[in-house]
Amino acid sequence: MSAKTKAAGKTVTVTQVKSPAGREAYQRATLVGLGLDRIRRSRTLEDTPAVRGMIARVRHLLRVDEKA
């Protein structure tokens, strides 16, 4: 089984818990890329390396819940 096939059914739910005000532009852009634009807004995303990388860049602004 390849890594892509293995992660196909996995999702990750991210919730914005802090404001991007006063943060670097790349952090605001990363939140928009994740589909987050307000505090307490949640999105369920496919668990891919690209999404994980985005989450890692703004982890201090998010709450992450992993689903199998």
HTML snippet that shows the backbone in 3Dmol.js (N, CA, C, O; Angstrom):
<script src="https://3Dmol.org/build/3Dmol-min.js"></script>
<div id="view" style="width:600px;height:400px;position:relative"></div>
<script>
const pdb = `
ATOM      1  N   MET A   1       0.830  -1.174   0.000  1.00  0.00           N
ATOM      2  CA  MET A   1       0.000   0.000   0.000  1.00  0.00           C
ATOM      3  C   MET A   1       0.880   1.245   0.000  1.00  0.00           C
ATOM      4  O   MET A   1       1.796   1.365   0.814  1.00  0.00           O
ATOM      5  N   SER A   2       0.605   2.155  -0.900  1.00  0.00           N
ATOM      6  CA  SER A   2       1.393   3.377  -0.938  1.00  0.00           C
ATOM      7  C   SER A   2       0.898   4.346   0.135  1.00  0.00           C
ATOM      8  O   SER A   2      -0.198   4.189   0.672  1.00  0.00           O
ATOM      9  N   ALA A   3       1.720   5.341   0.434  1.00  0.00           N
ATOM     10  CA  ALA A   3       1.345   6.323   1.458  1.00  0.00           C
ATOM     11  C   ALA A   3       0.110   7.097   1.039  1.00  0.00           C
ATOM     12  O   ALA A   3      -0.710   7.464   1.880  1.00  0.00           O
ATOM     13  N   LYS A   4      -0.030   7.348  -0.263  1.00  0.00           N
ATOM     14  CA  LYS A   4      -1.181   8.092  -0.752  1.00  0.00           C
ATOM     15  C   LYS A   4      -2.470   7.302  -0.540  1.00  0.00           C
ATOM     16  O   LYS A   4      -3.474   7.858  -0.096  1.00  0.00           O
ATOM     17  N   THR A   5      -2.443   6.013  -0.853  1.00  0.00           N
ATOM     18  CA  THR A   5      -3.616   5.165  -0.682  1.00  0.00           C
ATOM     19  C   THR A   5      -3.947   4.996   0.792  1.00  0.00           C
ATOM     20  O   THR A   5      -5.117   4.982   1.174  1.00  0.00           O
ATOM     21  N   LYS A   6      -2.924   4.869   1.612  1.00  0.00           N
ATOM     22  CA  LYS A   6      -3.107   4.671   3.042  1.00  0.00           C
ATOM     23  C   LYS A   6      -3.820   5.853   3.694  1.00  0.00           C
ATOM     24  O   LYS A   6      -4.675   5.656   4.557  1.00  0.00           O
ATOM     25  N   ALA A   7      -3.476   7.082   3.291  1.00  0.00           N
ATOM     26  CA  ALA A   7      -4.036   8.280   3.904  1.00  0.00           C
ATOM     27  C   ALA A   7      -5.325   8.742   3.241  1.00  0.00           C
ATOM     28  O   ALA A   7      -5.908   9.739   3.667  1.00  0.00           O
ATOM     29  N   ALA A   8      -5.783   8.043   2.207  1.00  0.00           N
ATOM     30  CA  ALA A   8      -6.940   8.501   1.451  1.00  0.00           C
ATOM     31  C   ALA A   8      -8.191   8.645   2.310  1.00  0.00           C
ATOM     32  O   ALA A   8      -8.990   9.553   2.083  1.00  0.00           O
ATOM     33  N   GLY A   9      -8.377   7.760   3.297  1.00  0.00           N
ATOM     34  CA  GLY A   9      -9.569   7.818   4.116  1.00  0.00           C
ATOM     35  C   GLY A   9      -9.434   8.696   5.343  1.00  0.00           C
ATOM     36  O   GLY A   9     -10.413   8.907   6.058  1.00  0.00           O
ATOM     37  N   LYS A  10      -8.240   9.213   5.603  1.00  0.00           N
ATOM     38  CA  LYS A  10      -8.031   9.996   6.812  1.00  0.00           C
ATOM     39  C   LYS A  10      -8.372  11.461   6.582  1.00  0.00           C
ATOM     40  O   LYS A  10      -8.173  12.013   5.500  1.00  0.00           O
ATOM     41  N   THR A  11      -8.891  12.063   7.635  1.00  0.00           N
ATOM     42  CA  THR A  11      -9.171  13.494   7.587  1.00  0.00           C
ATOM     43  C   THR A  11      -8.614  14.143   8.848  1.00  0.00           C
ATOM     44  O   THR A  11      -8.320  13.480   9.842  1.00  0.00           O
ATOM     45  N   VAL A  12      -8.482  15.442   8.771  1.00  0.00           N
ATOM     46  CA  VAL A  12      -8.038  16.213   9.921  1.00  0.00           C
ATOM     47  C   VAL A  12      -8.946  17.442  10.004  1.00  0.00           C
ATOM     48  O   VAL A  12      -9.194  18.113   9.002  1.00  0.00           O
ATOM     49  N   THR A  13      -9.432  17.722  11.200  1.00  0.00           N
ATOM     50  CA  THR A  13     -10.288  18.884  11.410  1.00  0.00           C
ATOM     51  C   THR A  13      -9.464  19.961  12.101  1.00  0.00           C
ATOM     52  O   THR A  13      -8.883  19.733  13.162  1.00  0.00           O
ATOM     53  N   VAL A  14      -9.421  21.128  11.488  1.00  0.00           N
ATOM     54  CA  VAL A  14      -8.678  22.248  12.066  1.00  0.00           C
ATOM     55  C   VAL A  14      -9.663  23.357  12.422  1.00  0.00           C
ATOM     56  O   VAL A  14     -10.597  23.640  11.671  1.00  0.00           O
ATOM     57  N   THR A  15      -9.444  23.971  13.563  1.00  0.00           N
ATOM     58  CA  THR A  15     -10.274  25.068  14.041  1.00  0.00           C
ATOM     59  C   THR A  15      -9.365  26.231  14.387  1.00  0.00           C
ATOM     60  O   THR A  15      -8.389  26.069  15.120  1.00  0.00           O
ATOM     61  N   GLN A  16      -9.683  27.393  13.863  1.00  0.00           N
ATOM     62  CA  GLN A  16      -8.892  28.579  14.176  1.00  0.00           C
ATOM     63  C   GLN A  16      -9.255  29.048  15.572  1.00  0.00           C
ATOM     64  O   GLN A  16     -10.431  29.253  15.871  1.00  0.00           O
ATOM     65  N   VAL A  17      -8.248  29.221  16.439  1.00  0.00           N
ATOM     66  CA  VAL A  17      -8.506  29.630  17.818  1.00  0.00           C
ATOM     67  C   VAL A  17      -7.871  30.973  18.159  1.00  0.00           C
ATOM     68  O   VAL A  17      -8.171  31.549  19.205  1.00  0.00           O
ATOM     69  N   LYS A  18      -7.000  31.475  17.292  1.00  0.00           N
ATOM     70  CA  LYS A  18      -6.381  32.776  17.528  1.00  0.00           C
ATOM     71  C   LYS A  18      -6.431  33.611  16.261  1.00  0.00           C
ATOM     72  O   LYS A  18      -6.540  33.081  15.155  1.00  0.00           O
ATOM     73  N   SER A  19      -6.350  34.902  16.432  1.00  0.00           N
ATOM     74  CA  SER A  19      -6.407  35.838  15.321  1.00  0.00           C
ATOM     75  C   SER A  19      -5.053  35.952  14.618  1.00  0.00           C
ATOM     76  O   SER A  19      -4.009  35.883  15.266  1.00  0.00           O
ATOM     77  N   PRO A  20      -5.071  36.129  13.285  1.00  0.00           N
ATOM     78  CA  PRO A  20      -3.821  36.348  12.566  1.00  0.00           C
ATOM     79  C   PRO A  20      -3.402  37.825  12.561  1.00  0.00           C
ATOM     80  O   PRO A  20      -2.405  38.180  11.932  1.00  0.00           O
ATOM     81  N   ALA A  21      -4.138  38.668  13.242  1.00  0.00           N
ATOM     82  CA  ALA A  21      -3.803  40.100  13.281  1.00  0.00           C
ATOM     83  C   ALA A  21      -2.414  40.293  13.876  1.00  0.00           C
ATOM     84  O   ALA A  21      -2.099  39.737  14.928  1.00  0.00           O
ATOM     85  N   GLY A  22      -1.604  41.069  13.212  1.00  0.00           N
ATOM     86  CA  GLY A  22      -0.259  41.335  13.681  1.00  0.00           C
ATOM     87  C   GLY A  22       0.741  40.239  13.337  1.00  0.00           C
ATOM     88  O   GLY A  22       1.904  40.317  13.733  1.00  0.00           O
ATOM     89  N   ARG A  23       0.305  39.224  12.610  1.00  0.00           N
ATOM     90  CA  ARG A  23       1.192  38.128  12.212  1.00  0.00           C
ATOM     91  C   ARG A  23       1.767  38.414  10.832  1.00  0.00           C
ATOM     92  O   ARG A  23       1.333  39.333  10.137  1.00  0.00           O
ATOM     93  N   GLU A  24       2.743  37.617  10.455  1.00  0.00           N
ATOM     94  CA  GLU A  24       3.339  37.739   9.136  1.00  0.00           C
ATOM     95  C   GLU A  24       2.301  37.426   8.051  1.00  0.00           C
ATOM     96  O   GLU A  24       1.352  36.678   8.288  1.00  0.00           O
ATOM     97  N   ALA A  25       2.491  38.002   6.869  1.00  0.00           N
ATOM     98  CA  ALA A  25       1.549  37.812   5.757  1.00  0.00           C
ATOM     99  C   ALA A  25       1.441  36.343   5.363  1.00  0.00           C
ATOM    100  O   ALA A  25       0.356  35.886   5.001  1.00  0.00           O
ATOM    101  N   TYR A  26       2.543  35.592   5.426  1.00  0.00           N
ATOM    102  CA  TYR A  26       2.482  34.184   5.025  1.00  0.00           C
ATOM    103  C   TYR A  26       1.585  33.383   5.961  1.00  0.00           C
ATOM    104  O   TYR A  26       0.973  32.403   5.535  1.00  0.00           O
ATOM    105  N   GLN A  27       1.495  33.783   7.234  1.00  0.00           N
ATOM    106  CA  GLN A  27       0.625  33.076   8.163  1.00  0.00           C
ATOM    107  C   GLN A  27      -0.835  33.360   7.852  1.00  0.00           C
ATOM    108  O   GLN A  27      -1.665  32.453   7.911  1.00  0.00           O
ATOM    109  N   ARG A  28      -1.160  34.595   7.522  1.00  0.00           N
ATOM    110  CA  ARG A  28      -2.532  34.923   7.133  1.00  0.00           C
ATOM    111  C   ARG A  28      -2.912  34.180   5.853  1.00  0.00           C
ATOM    112  O   ARG A  28      -4.021  33.660   5.735  1.00  0.00           O
ATOM    113  N   ALA A  29      -1.984  34.135   4.896  1.00  0.00           N
ATOM    114  CA  ALA A  29      -2.244  33.450   3.629  1.00  0.00           C
ATOM    115  C   ALA A  29      -2.420  31.946   3.839  1.00  0.00           C
ATOM    116  O   ALA A  29      -3.236  31.320   3.164  1.00  0.00           O
ATOM    117  N   THR A  30      -1.676  31.374   4.753  1.00  0.00           N
ATOM    118  CA  THR A  30      -1.797  29.946   5.040  1.00  0.00           C
ATOM    119  C   THR A  30      -3.163  29.636   5.634  1.00  0.00           C
ATOM    120  O   THR A  30      -3.768  28.622   5.286  1.00  0.00           O
ATOM    121  N   LEU A  31      -3.659  30.488   6.519  1.00  0.00           N
ATOM    122  CA  LEU A  31      -5.001  30.283   7.076  1.00  0.00           C
ATOM    123  C   LEU A  31      -6.053  30.328   5.977  1.00  0.00           C
ATOM    124  O   LEU A  31      -6.974  29.511   5.963  1.00  0.00           O
ATOM    125  N   VAL A  32      -5.925  31.270   5.064  1.00  0.00           N
ATOM    126  CA  VAL A  32      -6.866  31.364   3.943  1.00  0.00           C
ATOM    127  C   VAL A  32      -6.774  30.102   3.091  1.00  0.00           C
ATOM    128  O   VAL A  32      -7.795  29.581   2.643  1.00  0.00           O
ATOM    129  N   GLY A  33      -5.561  29.611   2.866  1.00  0.00           N
ATOM    130  CA  GLY A  33      -5.371  28.381   2.105  1.00  0.00           C
ATOM    131  C   GLY A  33      -6.020  27.173   2.762  1.00  0.00           C
ATOM    132  O   GLY A  33      -6.452  26.246   2.078  1.00  0.00           O
ATOM    133  N   LEU A  34      -6.086  27.184   4.068  1.00  0.00           N
ATOM    134  CA  LEU A  34      -6.755  26.119   4.808  1.00  0.00           C
ATOM    135  C   LEU A  34      -8.265  26.325   4.873  1.00  0.00           C
ATOM    136  O   LEU A  34      -8.988  25.459   5.365  1.00  0.00           O
ATOM    137  N   GLY A  35      -8.742  27.459   4.382  1.00  0.00           N
ATOM    138  CA  GLY A  35     -10.178  27.744   4.396  1.00  0.00           C
ATOM    139  C   GLY A  35     -10.655  28.375   5.688  1.00  0.00           C
ATOM    140  O   GLY A  35     -11.844  28.329   6.003  1.00  0.00           O
ATOM    141  N   LEU A  36      -9.737  28.963   6.436  1.00  0.00           N
ATOM    142  CA  LEU A  36     -10.088  29.577   7.717  1.00  0.00           C
ATOM    143  C   LEU A  36      -9.994  31.090   7.605  1.00  0.00           C
ATOM    144  O   LEU A  36      -9.009  31.619   7.091  1.00  0.00           O
ATOM    145  N   ASP A  37     -11.016  31.785   8.087  1.00  0.00           N
ATOM    146  CA  ASP A  37     -10.994  33.238   8.007  1.00  0.00           C
ATOM    147  C   ASP A  37     -11.524  33.924   9.263  1.00  0.00           C
ATOM    148  O   ASP A  37     -11.522  35.152   9.348  1.00  0.00           O
ATOM    149  N   ARG A  38     -11.978  33.135  10.236  1.00  0.00           N
ATOM    150  CA  ARG A  38     -12.487  33.700  11.485  1.00  0.00           C
ATOM    151  C   ARG A  38     -12.166  32.768  12.645  1.00  0.00           C
ATOM    152  O   ARG A  38     -11.992  31.563  12.466  1.00  0.00           O
ATOM    153  N   ILE A  39     -12.093  33.342  13.814  1.00  0.00           N
ATOM    154  CA  ILE A  39     -11.897  32.533  15.013  1.00  0.00           C
ATOM    155  C   ILE A  39     -13.125  31.639  15.192  1.00  0.00           C
ATOM    156  O   ILE A  39     -14.256  32.059  14.947  1.00  0.00           O
ATOM    157  N   ARG A  40     -12.885  30.417  15.618  1.00  0.00           N
ATOM    158  CA  ARG A  40     -13.885  29.357  15.815  1.00  0.00           C
ATOM    159  C   ARG A  40     -14.426  28.781  14.508  1.00  0.00           C
ATOM    160  O   ARG A  40     -15.388  28.013  14.536  1.00  0.00           O
ATOM    161  N   ARG A  41     -13.843  29.125  13.380  1.00  0.00           N
ATOM    162  CA  ARG A  41     -14.239  28.506  12.104  1.00  0.00           C
ATOM    163  C   ARG A  41     -13.482  27.189  11.969  1.00  0.00           C
ATOM    164  O   ARG A  41     -12.278  27.136  12.219  1.00  0.00           O
ATOM    165  N   SER A  42     -14.181  26.130  11.576  1.00  0.00           N
ATOM    166  CA  SER A  42     -13.567  24.806  11.442  1.00  0.00           C
ATOM    167  C   SER A  42     -13.663  24.318  10.012  1.00  0.00           C
ATOM    168  O   SER A  42     -14.591  24.670   9.283  1.00  0.00           O
ATOM    169  N   ARG A  43     -12.705  23.511   9.620  1.00  0.00           N
ATOM    170  CA  ARG A  43     -12.702  22.861   8.318  1.00  0.00           C
ATOM    171  C   ARG A  43     -12.210  21.436   8.493  1.00  0.00           C
ATOM    172  O   ARG A  43     -11.294  21.180   9.274  1.00  0.00           O
ATOM    173  N   THR A  44     -12.815  20.517   7.770  1.00  0.00           N
ATOM    174  CA  THR A  44     -12.346  19.137   7.737  1.00  0.00           C
ATOM    175  C   THR A  44     -11.645  18.954   6.403  1.00  0.00           C
ATOM    176  O   THR A  44     -12.240  19.129   5.340  1.00  0.00           O
ATOM    177  N   LEU A  45     -10.365  18.597   6.480  1.00  0.00           N
ATOM    178  CA  LEU A  45      -9.525  18.498   5.293  1.00  0.00           C
ATOM    179  C   LEU A  45      -8.950  17.093   5.169  1.00  0.00           C
ATOM    180  O   LEU A  45      -8.819  16.372   6.158  1.00  0.00           O
ATOM    181  N   GLU A  46      -8.608  16.715   3.938  1.00  0.00           N
ATOM    182  CA  GLU A  46      -7.939  15.435   3.705  1.00  0.00           C
ATOM    183  C   GLU A  46      -6.547  15.501   4.317  1.00  0.00           C
ATOM    184  O   GLU A  46      -5.857  16.514   4.205  1.00  0.00           O
ATOM    185  N   ASP A  47      -6.147  14.428   4.955  1.00  0.00           N
ATOM    186  CA  ASP A  47      -4.850  14.378   5.632  1.00  0.00           C
ATOM    187  C   ASP A  47      -3.750  14.053   4.616  1.00  0.00           C
ATOM    188  O   ASP A  47      -3.448  12.886   4.367  1.00  0.00           O
ATOM    189  N   THR A  48      -3.158  15.102   4.034  1.00  0.00           N
ATOM    190  CA  THR A  48      -2.083  14.939   3.060  1.00  0.00           C
ATOM    191  C   THR A  48      -0.838  15.650   3.573  1.00  0.00           C
ATOM    192  O   THR A  48      -0.930  16.484   4.474  1.00  0.00           O
ATOM    193  N   PRO A  49       0.320  15.333   3.014  1.00  0.00           N
ATOM    194  CA  PRO A  49       1.540  16.031   3.423  1.00  0.00           C
ATOM    195  C   PRO A  49       1.467  17.544   3.209  1.00  0.00           C
ATOM    196  O   PRO A  49       2.022  18.304   4.002  1.00  0.00           O
ATOM    197  N   ALA A  50       0.794  17.985   2.157  1.00  0.00           N
ATOM    198  CA  ALA A  50       0.671  19.421   1.899  1.00  0.00           C
ATOM    199  C   ALA A  50      -0.149  20.110   2.994  1.00  0.00           C
ATOM    200  O   ALA A  50       0.225  21.177   3.481  1.00  0.00           O
ATOM    201  N   VAL A  51      -1.247  19.501   3.369  1.00  0.00           N
ATOM    202  CA  VAL A  51      -2.088  20.059   4.430  1.00  0.00           C
ATOM    203  C   VAL A  51      -1.335  20.039   5.750  1.00  0.00           C
ATOM    204  O   VAL A  51      -1.395  21.006   6.509  1.00  0.00           O
ATOM    205  N   ARG A  52      -0.624  18.946   6.037  1.00  0.00           N
ATOM    206  CA  ARG A  52       0.159  18.863   7.269  1.00  0.00           C
ATOM    207  C   ARG A  52       1.214  19.963   7.333  1.00  0.00           C
ATOM    208  O   ARG A  52       1.458  20.530   8.399  1.00  0.00           O
ATOM    209  N   GLY A  53       1.837  20.264   6.202  1.00  0.00           N
ATOM    210  CA  GLY A  53       2.832  21.336   6.162  1.00  0.00           C
ATOM    211  C   GLY A  53       2.217  22.688   6.444  1.00  0.00           C
ATOM    212  O   GLY A  53       2.808  23.511   7.143  1.00  0.00           O
ATOM    213  N   MET A  54       1.021  22.925   5.899  1.00  0.00           N
ATOM    214  CA  MET A  54       0.327  24.187   6.159  1.00  0.00           C
ATOM    215  C   MET A  54      -0.046  24.304   7.632  1.00  0.00           C
ATOM    216  O   MET A  54       0.099  25.366   8.237  1.00  0.00           O
ATOM    217  N   ILE A  55      -0.526  23.205   8.200  1.00  0.00           N
ATOM    218  CA  ILE A  55      -0.897  23.206   9.617  1.00  0.00           C
ATOM    219  C   ILE A  55       0.326  23.501  10.481  1.00  0.00           C
ATOM    220  O   ILE A  55       0.232  24.244  11.457  1.00  0.00           O
ATOM    221  N   ALA A  56       1.462  22.926  10.128  1.00  0.00           N
ATOM    222  CA  ALA A  56       2.677  23.124  10.912  1.00  0.00           C
ATOM    223  C   ALA A  56       3.108  24.595  10.941  1.00  0.00           C
ATOM    224  O   ALA A  56       3.653  25.062  11.941  1.00  0.00           O
ATOM    225  N   ARG A  57       2.865  25.319   9.852  1.00  0.00           N
ATOM    226  CA  ARG A  57       3.278  26.722   9.791  1.00  0.00           C
ATOM    227  C   ARG A  57       2.442  27.626  10.690  1.00  0.00           C
ATOM    228  O   ARG A  57       2.926  28.664  11.141  1.00  0.00           O
ATOM    229  N   VAL A  58       1.203  27.250  10.955  1.00  0.00           N
ATOM    230  CA  VAL A  58       0.322  28.105  11.762  1.00  0.00           C
ATOM    231  C   VAL A  58      -0.280  27.335  12.946  1.00  0.00           C
ATOM    232  O   VAL A  58      -1.370  27.659  13.418  1.00  0.00           O
ATOM    233  N   ARG A  59       0.430  26.332  13.406  1.00  0.00           N
ATOM    234  CA  ARG A  59      -0.084  25.483  14.489  1.00  0.00           C
ATOM    235  C   ARG A  59      -0.458  26.285  15.731  1.00  0.00           C
ATOM    236  O   ARG A  59      -1.397  25.923  16.439  1.00  0.00           O
ATOM    237  N   HIS A  60       0.256  27.357  16.002  1.00  0.00           N
ATOM    238  CA  HIS A  60      -0.010  28.176  17.188  1.00  0.00           C
ATOM    239  C   HIS A  60      -1.329  28.944  17.082  1.00  0.00           C
ATOM    240  O   HIS A  60      -1.776  29.526  18.070  1.00  0.00           O
ATOM    241  N   LEU A  61      -1.951  28.956  15.918  1.00  0.00           N
ATOM    242  CA  LEU A  61      -3.234  29.638  15.722  1.00  0.00           C
ATOM    243  C   LEU A  61      -4.403  28.657  15.611  1.00  0.00           C
ATOM    244  O   LEU A  61      -5.554  29.074  15.482  1.00  0.00           O
ATOM    245  N   LEU A  62      -4.110  27.357  15.660  1.00  0.00           N
ATOM    246  CA  LEU A  62      -5.105  26.333  15.382  1.00  0.00           C
ATOM    247  C   LEU A  62      -5.265  25.331  16.514  1.00  0.00           C
ATOM    248  O   LEU A  62      -4.393  25.178  17.369  1.00  0.00           O
ATOM    249  N   ARG A  63      -6.412  24.649  16.492  1.00  0.00           N
ATOM    250  CA  ARG A  63      -6.615  23.419  17.251  1.00  0.00           C
ATOM    251  C   ARG A  63      -6.815  22.324  16.211  1.00  0.00           C
ATOM    252  O   ARG A  63      -7.593  22.500  15.274  1.00  0.00           O
ATOM    253  N   VAL A  64      -6.133  21.209  16.360  1.00  0.00           N
ATOM    254  CA  VAL A  64      -6.165  20.137  15.357  1.00  0.00           C
ATOM    255  C   VAL A  64      -6.758  18.884  15.968  1.00  0.00           C
ATOM    256  O   VAL A  64      -6.314  18.425  17.020  1.00  0.00           O
ATOM    257  N   ASP A  65      -7.766  18.330  15.301  1.00  0.00           N
ATOM    258  CA  ASP A  65      -8.402  17.062  15.711  1.00  0.00           C
ATOM    259  C   ASP A  65      -8.238  16.080  14.567  1.00  0.00           C
ATOM    260  O   ASP A  65      -8.676  16.342  13.446  1.00  0.00           O
ATOM    261  N   GLU A  66      -7.605  14.946  14.851  1.00  0.00           N
ATOM    262  CA  GLU A  66      -7.366  13.953  13.801  1.00  0.00           C
ATOM    263  C   GLU A  66      -8.488  12.905  13.821  1.00  0.00           C
ATOM    264  O   GLU A  66      -8.948  12.476  14.879  1.00  0.00           O
ATOM    265  N   LYS A  67      -8.900  12.518  12.637  1.00  0.00           N
ATOM    266  CA  LYS A  67      -9.927  11.484  12.471  1.00  0.00           C
ATOM    267  C   LYS A  67      -9.332  10.326  11.690  1.00  0.00           C
ATOM    268  O   LYS A  67      -8.494  10.530  10.812  1.00  0.00           O
ATOM    269  N   ALA A  68      -9.760   9.114  12.006  1.00  0.00           N
ATOM    270  CA  ALA A  68      -9.261   7.938  11.267  1.00  0.00           C
ATOM    271  C   ALA A  68     -10.093   7.690  10.045  1.00  0.00           C
ATOM    272  O   ALA A  68      -9.828   6.747   9.299  1.00  0.00           O
TER     273      ALA A  68
END
`;
const viewer = $3Dmol.createViewer("view");
viewer.addModel(pdb, "pdb");
viewer.setStyle({}, {cartoon: {color: "spectrum"}});
viewer.zoomTo();
viewer.render();
</script>
